[in-house]
Amino acid sequence: MGFFNRSYVYQIIATNTVFLLCFFTASISLLIAGCWIAWPSVMIKRLSDDNPDLENIGIRLNKYQVSWMVSLLDLGNAISPIFAGILVEKIGRKSALLLNALLCMPTWFLVISNQITYLYIARFFIGISKGVAYTAMPIFIGEISEHNIRGTLGSIPSGFQMVGTLAILLVGNHVSYNSLNIALSLLPVIFFLLFMMVPETPHFYAAKNNLKRTEKSLKWYRGKKKDVTEEMKSIVEKTQEDLKSKSGYLELLTNESNRRAFTLVMAASLFQRLGGITSMITYSSTLLPKLHNAYFGPDQCILVFMIIMFLSNFLQAPLMDILGRKPLSCFSAALGCLLTFSTGLFYLYQSELSNYQYIPYVTTLLYAGSYYGIGCLPNILVSELFPINVRCQASSCASVALACGSFITTKFHILITKSLGQHVIFFIYSSVHLCSVVFNYFYLIETKQKTLAEIQEKLNKRTSNSNKK
């Protein structure tokens, strides 16, 4: 089965270059988000009032201001998905992603101003943009992909985010503050111009009862030579059936199968971010202990961290479709639990382990490798578990949960570290991963190699069985 999937992916590449160009163009929106996620990692030292202003930036931040500068991105991310979900449903997946590019325009404030207020505004709007991207992308990917490789393709956009993060970590320390900000402000412009040429998803047109455009869109994504009659019939029938049901946020809670799916997605989202991944990327370069080795330190560690995450992203893609979502997520969360607990133990006894300062480096890098099973899980579940009448709302709520988890960890990681010690925050992260293992083992349903209709049938069947009990 695994080899079949791999050959099928190669077949897609060989026969439908246009589809892949559209797919990768859309993924640039998450590459932009990844760049701004890593931005504080290379800028905190330059902006901190503990260090001299060698570049004459004109902005000096204390620890409290640093925590706000970092977390405002996630605060903006937390409030945007609700209206983003409405936009995705009303104006389409494509238009919402184009709007995402326009929301990045305030980043030019970082180029033309040296006031802290404008820095906060720029970070906040970047967060809003990120929320729109994270809301629209899972739906867009789920609706343009064939079910045989949906899990594989669904994990690739998170790889683009890692590419953006990795790029900033690679070049950020070697270019000036203004040069980096200009380059990052140009990326949304490039994305907007390229994505203008990408068609809307066939599911959106089917929901609007525009069958001509549904067929045209489907042929664009599948290749004009491919017969799409059966797939189009399935899309139209399922979409029309879903639209007969009520839509809206209340449907996520009042409909029993939707409520079960909603619980799974929200849990996956919160467990992923409350496990500490965002704060590790943001703060590791400033909080890891210094090593005697002059060639490897915190900056190099976080760079290797992102390289490992990037490479493991290619591992998680086929494994999601071979092993399944459930076993992979449980194994990944269990490793995360063990590694964060080990890191916490080191910091608890750090004074007695002065000759073993490399331990948190090892556990941090291993954690990057263990992340593959939970990194793309929320996006995949959103695209698979919900009928079209509530898919936008579900994606919005998942984005809010992801953002809230990141906001909590980025805001309080440095504050808890300063007041209670770094071991406390890592023990908290370990506890979150343990809860994730238990929850996924008992409640997560397996969706590999199933069509969207089959997944809905499985959800409804399980809900019916629980009601009988």
C-alpha positions as CSV (number, residue, x, y, z in Angstrom):
1,M,0.0,0.0,0.0
2,G,2.8,2.4,0.9
3,F,4.6,1.8,-2.5
4,F,1.3,2.3,-4.3
5,N,0.8,5.6,-2.7
6,R,4.3,6.7,-3.5
7,S,4.0,5.7,-7.2
8,Y,0.6,7.4,-7.3
9,V,2.2,10.7,-6.1
10,Y,4.8,10.4,-8.8
11,Q,2.0,9.8,-11.3
12,I,0.3,13.0,-10.2
13,I,3.6,14.9,-10.6
14,A,4.1,13.5,-14.1
15,T,0.5,14.0,-15.4
16,N,-0.7,17.2,-13.7
17,T,2.0,19.8,-13.4
18,V,-0.7,22.6,-13.3
19,F,-2.3,21.1,-10.2
20,L,1.1,21.1,-8.4
21,L,1.9,24.7,-9.4
22,C,-1.5,25.8,-8.0
23,F,-0.9,23.7,-4.9
24,F,2.6,25.1,-4.2
25,T,1.6,28.7,-5.1
26,A,-1.1,28.5,-2.4
27,S,1.4,27.1,0.1
28,I,3.4,30.3,-0.2
29,S,0.9,31.9,2.2
30,L,2.2,29.6,4.9
31,L,5.8,30.2,3.9
32,I,5.2,33.9,4.7
33,A,3.7,33.0,8.0
34,G,6.7,30.8,8.8
35,C,9.1,33.7,8.1
36,W,7.3,35.9,10.6
37,I,7.2,33.2,13.2
38,A,11.0,33.0,13.1
39,W,11.5,36.8,12.9
40,P,11.7,37.3,16.7
41,S,14.3,34.5,17.0
42,V,16.8,36.6,15.0
43,M,15.6,40.0,16.1
44,I,15.1,39.7,19.9
45,K,18.9,40.2,20.6
46,R,19.0,43.3,18.3
47,L,16.0,44.9,19.8
48,S,16.6,44.0,23.5
49,D,17.6,46.9,25.8
50,D,20.2,44.5,27.2
51,N,22.3,44.9,24.0
52,P,23.7,48.0,22.3
53,D,21.8,49.3,19.2
54,L,24.6,48.6,16.7
55,E,22.3,49.1,13.6
56,N,20.7,52.3,14.9
57,I,17.3,50.7,14.7
58,G,15.9,53.1,17.3
59,I,13.8,50.5,19.1
60,R,14.7,49.1,22.5
61,L,12.5,46.5,24.2
62,N,12.5,45.2,27.8
63,K,11.5,41.6,28.7
64,Y,7.9,42.6,29.2
65,Q,7.8,44.3,25.8
66,V,9.5,41.4,24.1
67,S,6.8,39.0,25.4
68,W,4.1,41.3,23.9
69,M,6.0,41.8,20.6
70,V,6.3,38.0,20.2
71,S,2.7,37.1,21.3
72,L,0.8,39.9,19.5
73,L,1.2,37.9,16.3
74,D,-0.7,35.0,18.0
75,L,-3.3,37.4,19.4
76,G,-4.0,38.7,15.9
77,N,-4.1,35.1,14.7
78,A,-6.6,34.2,17.5
79,I,-9.2,36.8,16.6
80,S,-9.1,36.6,12.8
81,P,-10.3,33.0,12.0
82,I,-13.9,33.7,12.9
83,F,-14.4,36.4,10.3
84,A,-12.0,34.5,8.0
85,G,-14.3,31.5,8.1
86,I,-17.2,33.6,7.0
87,L,-15.1,35.1,4.2
88,V,-14.0,31.6,3.0
89,E,-17.6,30.5,2.8
90,K,-19.0,33.7,1.2
91,I,-16.3,34.9,-1.2
92,G,-14.4,31.7,-1.7
93,R,-11.1,30.0,-0.7
94,K,-9.1,31.8,-3.3
95,S,-10.4,35.3,-2.5
96,A,-9.8,34.8,1.2
97,L,-6.1,33.8,0.5
98,L,-5.7,36.8,-1.7
99,L,-7.0,39.0,1.1
100,N,-4.5,37.3,3.4
101,A,-1.7,38.9,1.3
102,L,-3.2,42.4,1.6
103,L,-3.3,42.0,5.3
104,C,0.5,41.8,5.4
105,M,0.9,45.3,4.0
106,P,1.4,46.9,7.5
107,T,4.7,45.1,7.7
108,W,6.0,48.1,5.7
109,F,5.7,50.0,9.0
110,L,8.8,48.1,10.1
111,V,10.7,49.6,7.1
112,I,9.6,53.2,7.5
113,S,9.3,53.7,11.2
114,N,11.3,53.0,14.4
115,Q,8.5,53.4,16.9
116,I,7.4,50.5,19.2
117,T,3.8,51.1,18.5
118,Y,4.2,50.5,14.8
119,L,6.2,47.3,15.6
120,Y,3.2,46.1,17.6
121,I,0.7,47.0,14.8
122,A,2.8,45.2,12.2
123,R,3.0,42.0,14.3
124,F,-0.7,42.1,15.1
125,F,-1.7,42.4,11.4
126,I,0.7,39.7,10.5
127,G,-1.1,37.5,13.0
128,I,-4.5,38.4,11.4
129,S,-3.0,37.4,8.0
130,K,-1.7,34.2,9.5
131,G,-5.1,33.3,10.9
132,V,-6.7,33.8,7.5
133,A,-4.1,31.6,5.8
134,Y,-4.5,28.8,8.4
135,T,-8.3,29.0,8.0
136,A,-8.5,28.9,4.3
137,M,-5.5,26.6,3.4
138,P,-6.8,23.3,5.0
139,I,-10.1,23.7,3.2
140,F,-8.4,24.7,-0.1
141,I,-6.0,21.7,0.0
142,G,-8.7,19.3,1.1
143,E,-11.0,20.3,-1.8
144,I,-8.4,20.3,-4.6
145,S,-6.7,17.0,-3.6
146,E,-7.7,13.5,-4.6
147,H,-8.5,11.4,-1.6
148,N,-5.7,8.9,-2.3
149,I,-3.0,11.4,-1.5
150,R,-4.9,13.9,0.6
151,G,-2.9,13.1,3.7
152,T,0.3,13.5,1.9
153,L,-0.6,16.8,0.3
154,G,-2.2,18.0,3.5
155,S,1.1,17.9,5.3
156,I,3.2,19.7,2.6
157,P,1.9,23.2,3.4
158,S,3.3,22.9,7.0
159,G,6.6,22.1,5.3
160,F,6.4,25.4,3.5
161,Q,5.9,27.2,6.8
162,M,9.1,25.4,8.0
163,V,10.9,26.5,4.9
164,G,10.0,30.1,5.7
165,T,11.1,29.7,9.3
166,L,14.3,28.0,8.2
167,A,15.1,30.7,5.7
168,I,14.9,33.4,8.3
169,L,17.1,31.5,10.7
170,L,19.7,30.9,8.0
171,V,19.9,34.5,6.6
172,G,18.4,36.6,9.4
173,N,21.6,37.0,11.4
174,H,23.6,37.9,8.3
175,V,21.4,40.8,6.9
176,S,20.4,44.1,8.3
177,Y,17.2,44.8,10.1
178,N,15.8,47.0,7.3
179,S,16.9,44.6,4.5
180,L,15.2,41.6,6.1
181,N,12.0,43.6,6.6
182,I,11.9,44.9,3.0
183,A,12.4,41.3,1.7
184,L,9.6,39.9,3.9
185,S,7.3,42.8,2.9
186,L,7.7,42.0,-0.8
187,L,6.8,38.3,-0.4
188,P,3.0,38.9,0.0
189,V,3.1,41.1,-3.2
190,I,4.7,38.2,-5.1
191,F,2.2,35.7,-3.7
192,F,-0.8,37.9,-4.6
193,L,0.4,38.3,-8.3
194,L,0.9,34.5,-8.6
195,F,-2.2,33.3,-6.8
196,M,-4.4,35.6,-9.0
197,M,-4.0,32.9,-11.7
198,V,-5.1,30.0,-9.6
199,P,-8.8,28.9,-10.0
200,E,-11.3,28.5,-7.1
201,T,-12.0,25.0,-5.8
202,P,-14.7,22.8,-7.5
203,H,-16.4,22.4,-4.1
204,F,-17.0,26.1,-3.7
205,Y,-18.5,26.3,-7.2
206,A,-20.7,23.2,-6.5
207,A,-21.9,24.9,-3.3
208,K,-22.9,27.9,-5.4
209,N,-24.7,25.5,-7.8
210,N,-22.4,26.7,-10.7
211,L,-21.9,23.3,-12.4
212,K,-20.1,24.7,-15.4
213,R,-17.4,26.3,-13.3
214,T,-17.3,23.2,-11.1
215,E,-16.4,21.1,-14.0
216,K,-13.9,23.6,-15.4
217,S,-12.2,23.9,-12.0
218,L,-12.0,20.1,-11.5
219,K,-10.5,19.6,-15.0
220,W,-7.9,22.3,-14.3
221,Y,-6.8,20.5,-11.1
222,R,-7.0,16.9,-12.5
223,G,-5.8,17.6,-16.0
224,K,-7.9,18.2,-19.1
225,K,-7.3,14.7,-20.4
226,K,-8.7,13.0,-17.4
227,D,-12.3,12.0,-17.2
228,V,-13.8,13.8,-14.1
229,T,-17.4,12.7,-14.7
230,E,-17.7,10.4,-11.7
231,E,-15.7,12.6,-9.3
232,M,-17.7,15.7,-10.3
233,K,-21.0,13.7,-9.7
234,S,-19.7,12.7,-6.3
235,I,-18.7,16.3,-5.4
236,V,-22.0,17.8,-6.5
237,E,-24.1,15.2,-4.8
238,K,-22.2,15.3,-1.5
239,T,-22.1,19.1,-1.5
240,Q,-25.8,19.5,-2.2
241,E,-26.6,16.9,0.5
242,D,-24.4,18.8,3.0
243,L,-25.9,22.1,2.1
244,K,-29.4,20.8,3.0
245,S,-28.2,20.7,6.6
246,K,-28.0,23.8,8.7
247,S,-24.7,25.8,8.6
248,G,-23.2,28.0,11.2
249,Y,-21.0,27.7,14.3
250,L,-23.9,26.3,16.4
251,E,-24.1,23.3,14.1
252,L,-20.6,22.3,15.3
253,L,-22.1,21.8,18.8
254,T,-25.7,20.9,18.2
255,N,-25.1,18.2,15.5
256,E,-23.7,15.1,17.2
257,S,-21.3,13.9,14.5
258,N,-20.1,17.5,14.0
259,R,-19.6,17.8,17.8
260,R,-17.4,14.7,17.9
261,A,-15.3,16.0,15.0
262,F,-15.1,19.4,16.6
263,T,-13.8,17.9,19.8
264,L,-11.1,15.9,17.9
265,V,-9.9,18.9,16.0
266,M,-9.9,21.3,18.9
267,A,-8.0,18.8,21.1
268,A,-5.4,18.2,18.3
269,S,-4.9,21.9,17.9
270,L,-4.6,22.8,21.6
271,F,-2.4,19.8,22.4
272,Q,-0.1,20.7,19.5
273,R,0.6,24.3,20.5
274,L,0.3,24.0,24.3
275,G,3.1,21.4,24.0
276,G,5.5,24.3,23.5
277,I,6.5,24.1,19.9
278,T,6.1,27.9,19.1
279,S,7.9,29.1,22.2
280,M,10.8,26.7,21.6
281,I,11.3,28.1,18.1
282,T,11.0,31.7,19.4
283,Y,13.0,31.6,22.6
284,S,15.5,28.7,22.3
285,S,18.2,31.0,20.8
286,T,18.1,33.2,23.9
287,L,17.4,30.7,26.7
288,L,19.5,27.6,25.9
289,P,22.7,27.4,28.0
290,K,26.0,28.5,26.3
291,L,28.4,25.7,25.4
292,H,32.2,25.7,25.6
293,N,32.2,24.7,21.9
294,A,32.6,27.9,19.9
295,Y,31.1,26.4,16.8
296,F,27.8,25.3,18.1
297,G,25.5,27.4,20.4
298,P,21.8,28.4,20.7
299,D,21.6,30.0,17.3
300,Q,23.0,27.0,15.6
301,C,20.8,24.7,17.6
302,I,17.5,26.4,16.6
303,L,18.7,26.3,13.0
304,V,19.4,22.5,13.1
305,F,16.0,22.2,15.0
306,M,14.2,23.7,12.0
307,I,16.2,21.6,9.5
308,I,15.1,18.4,11.4
309,M,11.5,19.6,11.4
310,F,11.6,20.3,7.7
311,L,13.1,16.9,6.9
312,S,10.7,15.1,9.2
313,N,7.8,16.8,7.5
314,F,8.6,14.8,4.3
315,L,8.6,11.7,6.5
316,Q,5.2,12.4,8.1
317,A,3.6,12.9,4.7
318,P,3.8,9.3,3.4
319,L,3.6,7.9,7.0
320,M,0.2,9.6,7.5
321,D,-1.2,7.6,4.5
322,I,0.7,4.4,5.3
323,L,0.5,4.0,9.1
324,G,-2.5,6.2,9.7
325,R,-3.2,9.4,11.7
326,K,-3.9,7.7,15.1
327,P,-0.8,5.5,15.7
328,L,1.5,8.2,14.3
329,S,0.1,11.0,16.5
330,C,0.2,8.8,19.6
331,F,3.8,7.8,19.1
332,S,4.8,11.4,18.3
333,A,3.1,12.8,21.4
334,A,4.7,10.0,23.6
335,L,8.1,11.0,22.4
336,G,7.4,14.6,23.0
337,C,6.3,13.8,26.5
338,L,9.5,12.0,27.3
339,L,11.8,14.6,25.7
340,T,10.2,17.6,27.4
341,F,10.2,15.9,30.7
342,S,13.9,15.1,30.3
343,T,14.6,18.7,29.4
344,G,12.7,19.8,32.6
345,L,14.8,17.4,34.7
346,F,18.0,18.9,33.3
347,Y,17.0,22.5,34.2
348,L,15.8,21.3,37.6
349,Y,19.3,19.9,38.4
350,Q,21.3,22.2,36.1
351,S,23.6,23.4,38.9
352,E,24.7,19.8,39.4
353,L,25.1,19.1,35.7
354,S,27.5,21.9,34.7
355,N,29.5,19.4,32.6
356,Y,26.4,18.2,30.7
357,Q,25.2,21.5,29.2
358,Y,24.6,19.7,25.9
359,I,21.7,17.7,27.3
360,P,18.9,20.3,26.5
361,Y,20.5,20.6,23.0
362,V,20.1,16.9,22.4
363,T,16.5,16.8,23.8
364,T,15.5,19.9,21.9
365,L,16.8,18.5,18.6
366,L,15.2,15.1,19.2
367,Y,11.9,16.9,20.0
368,A,12.1,18.4,16.5
369,G,12.3,14.9,15.0
370,S,9.4,13.7,17.2
371,Y,7.0,16.4,16.0
372,Y,6.2,14.7,12.7
373,G,3.0,12.9,14.0
374,I,1.2,16.0,15.4
375,G,2.5,18.8,13.3
376,C,0.0,18.6,10.4
377,L,-2.8,16.6,12.3
378,P,-5.2,19.6,12.9
379,N,-5.1,20.7,9.2
380,I,-5.7,17.1,8.0
381,L,-8.5,16.5,10.4
382,V,-10.3,19.8,9.4
383,S,-10.2,18.9,5.8
384,E,-11.4,15.3,6.4
385,L,-13.9,15.3,9.3
386,F,-16.5,18.0,8.5
387,P,-19.2,18.2,5.8
388,I,-19.0,21.3,3.6
389,N,-21.8,23.2,5.4
390,V,-19.6,23.6,8.5
391,R,-16.1,23.1,7.1
392,C,-15.3,26.8,7.1
393,Q,-16.5,27.3,10.7
394,A,-14.5,24.2,11.8
395,S,-11.4,25.5,10.2
396,S,-11.9,28.9,11.8
397,C,-12.2,27.4,15.3
398,A,-9.2,25.2,14.8
399,S,-7.2,28.3,13.8
400,V,-8.4,30.1,16.9
401,A,-7.3,27.1,19.1
402,L,-3.9,26.9,17.4
403,A,-3.4,30.7,17.9
404,C,-4.6,30.7,21.5
405,G,-2.2,27.8,22.3
406,S,0.7,29.7,20.7
407,F,-0.3,33.0,22.4
408,I,-0.4,31.3,25.8
409,T,3.0,29.7,25.4
410,T,4.9,32.6,23.8
411,K,3.4,35.1,26.3
412,F,4.1,33.1,29.5
413,H,7.1,30.9,28.6
414,I,9.6,33.7,29.3
415,L,7.7,35.0,32.3
416,I,7.4,31.6,34.0
417,T,11.0,30.9,33.2
418,K,12.1,34.1,35.0
419,S,9.8,33.7,38.0
420,L,9.6,29.9,38.6
421,G,12.5,28.4,36.6
422,Q,12.8,26.9,33.2
423,H,12.1,23.4,34.5
424,V,8.5,24.3,35.4
425,I,7.5,25.3,31.9
426,F,9.0,22.1,30.4
427,F,7.2,19.9,33.0
428,I,4.0,21.7,31.9
429,Y,4.8,20.9,28.2
430,S,5.4,17.2,29.1
431,S,2.0,17.0,30.9
432,V,0.3,18.4,27.8
433,H,1.9,15.7,25.6
434,L,0.9,13.0,28.0
435,C,-2.7,14.2,27.8
436,S,-2.4,14.2,24.1
437,V,-1.3,10.5,24.0
438,V,-4.3,9.4,26.2
439,F,-6.8,11.4,24.2
440,N,-5.6,10.3,20.8
441,Y,-5.4,6.7,21.8
442,F,-9.0,6.5,23.1
443,Y,-10.9,9.1,21.0
444,L,-9.1,9.8,17.6
445,I,-10.7,8.0,14.7
446,E,-8.7,6.7,11.7
447,T,-9.3,8.4,8.4
448,K,-6.5,7.1,6.1
449,Q,-7.5,6.0,2.6
450,K,-11.1,7.1,3.1
451,T,-13.2,9.5,1.0
452,L,-14.8,12.5,2.7
453,A,-18.2,10.7,2.3
454,E,-16.8,7.5,4.0
455,I,-15.4,9.5,6.9
456,Q,-18.8,11.2,7.5
457,E,-20.5,7.8,7.4
458,K,-18.0,6.5,10.0
459,L,-18.5,9.5,12.3
460,N,-22.3,9.2,12.1
461,K,-22.1,5.4,12.7
462,R,-19.9,5.9,15.8
463,T,-22.2,8.6,17.1
464,S,-25.2,6.4,16.6
465,N,-23.5,3.5,18.5
466,S,-22.7,5.8,21.4
467,N,-26.3,6.9,21.6
468,K,-27.5,3.3,21.8
469,K,-25.2,2.7,24.8
